[in-house]
Amino acid sequence: MARVTYRQIEAFRAVMISGTTSGAADILCISQPAVSRLLSDFESMVAVQMFERHKKRLIPTPEAHVFYAEVERSFVSLETLTRAADDLRECHTGTLRVASMPAVSIDFIPRVTQLFGQVHPDVTFSLQVRSTQQVADLVASQQYDLGVVSAIPMADVAIEVEPLAESRLVCVLPAGHRLTDKDVLVPADLEGENFISLGTEQSIHHKIDSVFDSAGVKRKLLMDTQLSYSACALVMAGAGVSLVEPITALHYQKLGLVIKRFEPRIVYRYNLIFPAHKTKSSLTLSFVKLLREELKKLHKSSGGLFEKLSG
């Protein structure tokens, strides 16, 4: 059995709006005979008289008005869907879910998020702050669109890894410390200092210990903490000195913490991770672009404390 076509419905709607086949032809950008043929075929299909013909005008029947109300509801829904598709294409609506390690979540990621909100004011944004391994789990399970993590080895096939930045650990001192006048610190400078270590299960902890052991330097290892920002807060409180990743240190520098370059170079890398089996959305790519732009600004403003960018 033949069905009413979308084009016939368009012709019917155009005639209801304009009142004439010539007006409908202008709306649809087709010829008047084409409109008349579509309208005739439509009425034959539905087996209901929709119009009474009076000279050059078409007078809608009561049945036409009832049907037109249904047509308008459908067209409004279609237009709504079309606008929604346009919004998605232009990144005006949608949801972005970002998971991040704590180190960059105090100041840096919130700043990028604020810029993202200016560009995409109607997009829903979710930020989850977790350890690097927990971030990896959230991204691997596709609960989150991207993660910002430290560059620990990841063998999960459900995760796609993309280098974000490579820098070096910096030495942080409380204001007024005896070493604040030195431009570059070496292990020997920290002989006998109260040293705040990062958690023993972190690989960076072992790299730091190896540097001091190789130099034969003894520190007072009375405190340790899992997080760079906790180490910075302890240093600011006068509990000792520490070596931490630079993004966190640069935030605390604005609060009065003293940062010094440290030699030999202890590498610290940041990665982006994505669900491996999920296409990156336009919103994800937009956030990553802003992230990289802000890192470039940080690099320029850090006086060499935040070093090398990837991508």
N, C-alpha and C positions, 0 to 999 in steps of 0.2 A: 504494500500500500504506500502511495506517495506521501511524503511529508512536507509540511510547510517549511520553506527555506528561510534562512536568516535574512537574505536579501529581500524577500517578500515582506517580512516583518518590518524591515527598514523602510520600504516603500509605503506601507500602511501608516507607520508612525509619521513619516514626512508629510503625507497627505493630511493627517489629523492636525499637524502643527500648522501647515500652510493653508489648507482649505482648497487647494487646487493641485492638479497634476503638474502644471507648469512650475508652481512654487516648490513642489516636491522634487521636481527635476533639478531645480537650482540647488536645493539642499544636498541632493545626492550626487550632483555633477554628472548626471546622465540625461538622455533625451526624454522629452515628454512621452513619446510613444512607448519607450521602455518602461516608464513608470506605469502607464495605463496597462501594459501587458502584465507586469508584476502584480498589479492590484487585481486584475481580472483573474489571474491564476490563483491568487491568494483566496479570493472569495469562492472560487470553484473548489479549492482544497477543503476549506472549512465548511462549505455548504451553508453559509450564512450570509445574508445580504448585509454588508457593512455600510454602504452608502446609497443615498438616493441622488440621482443625477438631475440637476436643474440647470439647464443651459451649460455654462462652463464651470459651474461650481458643484462640489460634491458635499452633500449634507449627511453627516454621520448619523446612522441609526442608533437607537438605544443600545443595541448589541455592540456596536462599534465603541461606544463610550465605556462599556463594561470591559471589553477586551483591551482598550487603550490603557485603562488603569493598570491592568496586569503587565502590559508591555512596558509602561513607564517604570514600574517597580523593578522589572528585569534590567532595563537600561541603566537605572540608577545604580544597581548592584554591579553591573558590568563596568560602569564608569568609575565606581569606587575601587574595583579590582585593578583597573587600568592605572588609576592614580597611585595605588599601593605599589604596583610594579614599577612605575616611574620613580617613586620615592626610594624603592630598593636600589634601582639602578643608579640614582644620584646619591645614595647613602644618606637619605634624609630620615629613614626609619630603620628599625631593626634592633638587634641586641648584640653587644660585644662582651665576651667574658674573658678576663685576663687574670692569670695567676702569677704571683711574683714572690721571689725570695725576699726576706725582710730587708736585706742590705740596701736595696734600691727603692724600698717602699715607704721610707720615712718622708722623703722630700721629692725625689726625682720622678718616680712613677705618678704620684699625685699631680705634679706640675704638667706632665705629658697628658694626663687624663683631663685636666682643666682645659688645655688647649684643644684636645679632641672634642670636648663638649661644646666649645665655641664653634668648631667646624660642623659638628653634627648635633645640633641642640635637641633633636627629638629622638635620639638613639639612647636606648637603655644600656647602662654600663654596669658591669659587676667586677669588682676587684677582690680577689682572694689572696691573702698573704700567708704563705706556708713555707716550710723548709724546701730546699731544692728537690729532694726526693718526693715529697708530697705534691709539689707542683708538677713533677713528671707524671705522677699517678693520675692527677686530675686531667692533664692534657692527653695522656695515653688513652684514657677512657672516654675521650671526646666530650667531657663535661665542660671544658674550657677551650677557647679558640687559640690561645697562645700563652706561653709562659716565658718569664724572664728568670734565668737561673745562673748559678755559677757553673763553670765548665767542668763538671765532674764527668767521668766516663759514663755513657749511657748506651746500653746494648739492646734496648727495647725496640723491636721492629715497628711498634705502634707510634713511635715518636720520630719526627723529622727535626734534625738539629741544624741551626744556622748560626754561625759565629756573629756576635754582636760587637764586642770590643775586647781588646787586650791591653792591660795596663800593668801596674806593679804595686806591691804593697807599699804603704807609706808609714812613717813613724809618727805617732801622735803623742804630744806632750801637754801637760797642764800649763796654763799661763804662768810666767815667772820661773819656769824650770831653768836649771843651770845650762841646758843645751840649746836654749831658744836662739842664741846668737849664731849658731853654726848653720851653714846652708845645707850641708849634706852630712848625714850621720852614718857611721859604720858600726859593726858589732862592738868594737872595743869601747865606743862612747857609752854603751849601756852596761858596762861592767858594774855589777853590784846593784843595779837598779831593780826596784820592785816592778816586775814584768807581768802584765795581764795577758795570759795566754788564751787563744781560742780553743774550744772544746777538743779534747784529746782524740775524738773520732774523726775530726776533720783532717783531710790530707794536708791542708795548708799549715796546720799545727806542726806536722812532721817536717815540712820544708823549712819552716822558721827555726825549729830546733837544730836542724842539720847545719844551717848557716852559722849559728852561734857555736855549735860543737866544733865545726871545722876551724873556727877562729880561736877556739880555746877560751871563750868568754863565758863567765858564770853570771847568771842572773838570779834574782830572788823570785822563785816561781811559787808564789803564795796564793794567787788567784787565777781562775780561768772562767770563761763564759762562752756560751755557744754563739753569740751574735756580735757582729761588729759594732752595732750601735750601743750595745750594753758595754762593750770594751771602751768605746769613746766616752760614754757617760761616766764610767769609773775613772777614766783618766782625768776628765774635767773636774771630778770631785777630789782629785789629788791622791788617788789610790795607787798610782804608778804610771808606767808608760806602756805602749803597746804597738804592734804592727797590725794594720787593718787595711781592708780594700779602700780605694780612694773615694768612691762616690759617697759612702757613708761619712768618711772623714771630712770631705768638703762641706757637707751639710753642717757638721759640728763646728767647723772652722768659723762659720757665721755666728756661732754662739760663744766663741772665745777659745776654742781648742787650737793648739798650735800644731801645724803639720810640717814635717820635714821629709825631704827626699832621703831614701835609705839605699845604701849600697852594701853588698852586691844586690843586683836586681832579683826580686822574687816575683815571678810572673803571677798575675791574677787575670783570669779570663771570664767574660760574661757571654752567655749564649741565649738565643731565642729558641724555643721549641714549639712545635705545632703537631697536631694529630696527623700522622703519616697518611692516613687513608681518607682524609677530608680536604676538599678544595678550600683554599684560603678565600674568605669573603673579601669584598671590597672594603668593608669596615676594618677587617684585620690588617689589610695592606695599608690602609690609611693610618692606622695607629702605629704600625711599624715605621712608616715614613716619618711621622712626627717624632717618634722615639729616636731615630737616627739623627734627625735635625737637632734635637735638644742635646744629644751627646756631642755633636760637633761644637755647639755653643759652649758646653761644659769644658771640652778640650781646650778651646781658645781662651777661656776665662780662668783656667786652673793654674796658669803659670807653669805648665809642664808636669803637674802632679797627676793629672789624668792623661794618659799618653796616646794610645793607638786605637784607631777606630777600624772596624771591619765593615765591609759592604759599601 
